């Protein structure tokens, strides 16, 4: 009987469970937010639902990366989930458009912290030649949360309304904290929290070693921002009652391929997998752009999910490959800054181009296809040593 590697232990899967709960928490409300904002009189601000969230997530990344390296991974995870909990409780109380947008702004800090701490923790306990595989498994649980969240959220909202949905989101957030409080911290020489840790030097904001994968990620996840912003309206336009269905489909389609993609990138290198990911993303966006039926839209969601499933663990492992151990938190924070920037720009641009006009659906998703093609072409320009880098080359 083949035993699991030593790092795939109870603590690893507890961390994965926490990721599931955390991602389910804030994703379960996303499909219902455009309609909720419209009910508050903010129909023209739909593009800000995602872009404000990603703005603060991106702004907080340099701080969360530094804190993860200094005070430890677990406190950073806890802070993010705690913000998610508190903000979810505030949504039912705030009933103005300005108040809602402020909450979206604050809510972004949660994803600015928790995923940074989680990814750094996984990287600490996994050997370099299994990073892709481990990131694939960990991201699989996050994806399960992203799939279960919108589907569960759509069901709760349709039966009990939006307010119970917000309270359920808060409950998932607090559970994500409770399951990790007994994990052992992986940073051995931690510092005490102090104000000086929030003072960033110029070189502490961006880790230059990981700019290449970060740029690829930014171009690719532009499409994700578009999907998060426009798909709820597109689903309704095509007669899909549960606006979380597309999100469930694309997330479920990404599950199995994550582990395969991670293991493949461990063996053959990150770049070949990323070429497949960026090309399939462009194809998915074109299918969605010209979808005329429910089935075609959901088929585009399947291809989109496969792309996301290849992209996520491979980019994370590639970033860790290129980073120094002492600045792993900073490197991952840089990657996540690119993630939030890409999603935020995609959300803002798509919201502006869409302008609540159904005839603009094809144009919105075609633009997203173009950014993915740019990422695909950029991968061919990398120098040979970068292009074929695999973890063993670094050591």
N, C-alpha and C positions, 0 to 999 in steps of 0.2 A: 504493500500500500504506500503510495507516494504522499509524504507529508507536505503540508503547506510550508512555504518559506517562513523563517522565524519572525519576519516583520508583519506577516499576515496573521496577526494574533487578535485576541479579544480587544485590546486597546485600539488596534487599527480599525476594526469593524465598529467599535463604539464611536470613533471619529467619523466613520462613514455614515452611521445613523444620525449623528448630529448634523452632518451636511444635508441629509435627506430632509430633516425637520426644518432646518433653516431655509433651504431653498423653497420648500413647499410653503413656508410661511408668507414670504413676500410675493411669490408668484401666483398664489391662489386669488389674489385680489386684482391682478393686472387686467384680465379680460373684462372685468366689470367697471374699471375706472373710467373709460371714455364715456359710457352712459351715465355714470354717477356724476362726472364733471359737467356733462350736458344738463343734468337735472338741477345743478347749482347755477346754471346760466353761463358756463364757461366753455361752450362748444368750440369756440375759436382757439382754445388753448390746449387742444388735445396733444399737440406735438411736445408740449412741456411736461406731460405726465412722465415720460421716460427721460427726456433730456435733463430736466432738473434733478431727477434721481441719480442719473449717471454723472452729472456735474459734480455733486458733492462726493460721490463715491470716488471720482478721480482726484478731486482736491485732497481728500483724506488719505490717499494711498501713500504719499511720501511719509506721513506721520505714522501710519499703521506699519509700514515697512521698517522704519527705524525703531519703533516700539517693540515690534516682534523680535528684532535682533537684540534689543537692550533689556526689556523687562520680561520677555518670554512670549511664546506662541499662545498659550492658553488665555492669559488676560486679554489679549487682542481679540481672540475669538469671542470671549464673553462680552466684551464691550459692544461689539457689533450686534450680537443677538439681543442684548438688553435694549439697545436703541430701537431695534425692530419691534420689540415687545411694547415699549412705551408709545411709539408713534402709532402702532395699530390700534391701541386703546384710544388715541386722540381723534382718529378719523370720524367716528360717529358724533363727536362733540363739536367739531368745527364744521360750520355749514355755509361758509362764504367761499367764493372762488379764490380769493387771495389767501385765506387760511388753508385751503386745500393745497394750493401750490407750495405754500411754505412747508407743509407737512411732507410733501413729496421731496422738497429740498433737504429736509432733515433726515428723512427715511434713507436717503442715499448713503449716509455715513455708515449704515449697518453693513452694506456690501463692500464699503471701503475698508472695513476692518476684518470681519470674520473670514472671508475666503483667503485673505493674505496670511492670517495666522494658520489656517487649516493647511494650505498648500506647503507652507514652510515646515509645519510639523511632519507632514508626510515625507517631505524631502529629507528631513533629519533622520528618519528611521528606516529609509529604504536605500539599498546599495545602488550605485550608479547604473549598473547594468540591468536593473529592474524598474527604473523610474517610469518609463513609458507605461509599463504594465500596471504599476501601482497607481499612477495618476489616472489610468483608464478605469480602474476599479473604483477609486474614490470619486471620480467625476460621474461614474455610472449612478452612484447613490444620489449625487446632487441632481442628476438628470431625472431620476425617479421622482425626486421631490418636485422638480419643474413640471413633470408630467402629471403627477397626482394632484399638485396644487391647483392648477387651473381647472381640471376636471371636477375636483371636489368643490372648488370655489363656485363654479358655475352651478353645480347641483344645490349647494347651500343657498346661493342667492335666488335661485328659481323657486325654492320651497319656502325659505324663511326670510329672505330679504338681505339687503346689503349690510345692515348693522351686525347681525350674528356672524356674517362672514368676517368682518373686521375683528371680532372677538375671538373667532377661531384662529385667525392669523396670529393674534397675540399669544394664544395658547401654544401653538406650535413653536413660537420663538422661545418661550420660557422652557419648554421641554428640551430644546436643542442645547440650552445651557446646563440643565440638570444632568444630562447624560455624560457630560465631559468633565464635571467638576472634580472627579477622582483620577483623571489622567495625570501621569507624571510629566512634569515640564522637561522639555528636551534641551533648552538652553541652560547650560550648567553655571555659567558665570553671569547671573542676572543682576541688574541694577534696580534700585528702588525708583518708583515713579516720582518724577520731579518736573517742575515747570521747564527747566533747562532742556529736557528731552524734546520739547515741542519747538525748540529753536533749530531751524534747519539751515545748514550751510548749503551753498550752491551745489556742491558735489553730492549732497545727500538726497537730492530730489529725484534725479534720474541716474540709473546705473547704465553707463555707456556700453558696457559689455553685451547688453541684451537688446540693443536698439534694433537690430535686424529682425528678430522674431516679433518684436513689438510692432514694427511697421507693418509686417505681414498681417498680424492680428488686427490692427486698426482698419486696414483696407477690407478685411474679410467680414468683420463684425458690423460694418456699416449696414449690411443686410439684416442683421439681427435687430438693430434699432428700427428699421423699416417694418419688419414683421411685428414687433411688439406694438408699434403705433398704429399700423394700418389694418392688420389682419382682423381685429374685432369688427371693424366697419365692413371689410370685404366679406367676412363670413356672413354677416347679417344681409348684405346685398345679394349674396347667392342663396339665401334661405336657410342657413345653418343656425338653428336656434341656440344651441350651446356654444357660446363664443370661445369657450375654452377647449373645444374639440380639436381645432388645428394644433394648438399648443401640445395637447396630449399626444396627437399623432406624430408630430415631428420629434418630440422628446422620446417617445417609445421607440421610434425608428433608430434613434442614436444609441440606444443602450448596448446592444450586443456588439456593435462595431467599435465601441470605445476600447474594449479590452483587446480586440484583434488589432486595431490601429496602434495602440500603445505598444504591444509586443512586436508588431512589425517595425515600428520606428526604433525599438531597442536593437533589433537585428540588422536592419538595412539603412538606418539613418532617418533623421527627421524630415529632410527636404523632400524625398520621394512621396512620403505620406501627405505632406502639405500641398504638393502639386495636385494630388488627387482631391484633397479637401477643397482647395480654392476653385478648381475646375467644376466640381460637382455643385458648389455653391452658386456659381454663375448659371449653370443649367437649371438649378432649382428656381432661381429668381425669374428666369425666362418662362418656365412652365407656369409659375404663379402669375406672372404678368399678363398672360393671355388665357388664363383659365376662364371658361365660360360655364362650368358646371361645378357642383360640390365635389364630385369625384376627382376632377382634374386639380382643383385647389388642394385637396388632401393628398393627391399623388405628389404634387409639388412639395407638400409638407414632409413626405417620406424622404425625398431626395435631399431636402434641406436638413432634415435630421441626420441623415448619413454624413453629410458634410460637417455638421457641428460635432458629431461623434468622432470623426477623424481629427478635427481641428483642436479641440479642447485639450486632451491629454498630450498630444504631440507638441503643441506650443508650450505647455507647462514644462514638459520634460526638456525641451530644447532650451528654454530659458534657464533652467537649473543647470544644464550642462555647461552653459557659458558663464555662470556666475561663480564668484568666490564664496566659500562656505561662510565666511564672517559677514558677508553682505547679502546673504540669500534672501532675507526679508525685503531688502531694498530692491533687489533684482525682480522679485515677484511683484512688488509694488509697481515697478516700472511697467511690467507686462500688463498689470491690471489697469494702470492709467491709460494705456493704449486701448484696452478693452472698453473702458468706460467712455473714452473719447470717441471711439468708433461707433459705439451704440448711440451715444448722445447726439453726435453729428447726424447719424442716420435717422434718428427719430425727428430731429429738428428739420432736416431737409425734406424728409418724406411728408411730415405734417404740413410744411409750407407748400410743397408741390401738389399734394392731394387737395388741400383747400376745401374739403368736404364735398368734392365733386366726383361722382362715380366714374366719369369718363377719364379721370386721371389715374386710375389704378394701373393700367399698363405702363405708363411713363414712370411712375414711382418705382416699380419693381425692375424696370429696365435699367434705371440709374444704378440700382443696387447690383445688378449683374455686371455692369461696367467696372465697378470698384473691385469686384471679385476677380475679374479678368486681369485687372492691373496687378493685383497681388500674385496671380498665377504667372504673369510675365516677369515680374520682379524676381521671382525665385530662380529664373534662368540666368539672371545677371550676376549671381553671387559667385565669388571666387571659388576655385575648386576645393580648397581646404574647408570652406564654410559649407559648400554645397553637399559634400558627402560626409560631413561630420556625424559620427556616431559616438555614444558615450565612451566606448573604450579608447577612442582617439585622444580623449582629454587626459587620460590617466596613463 
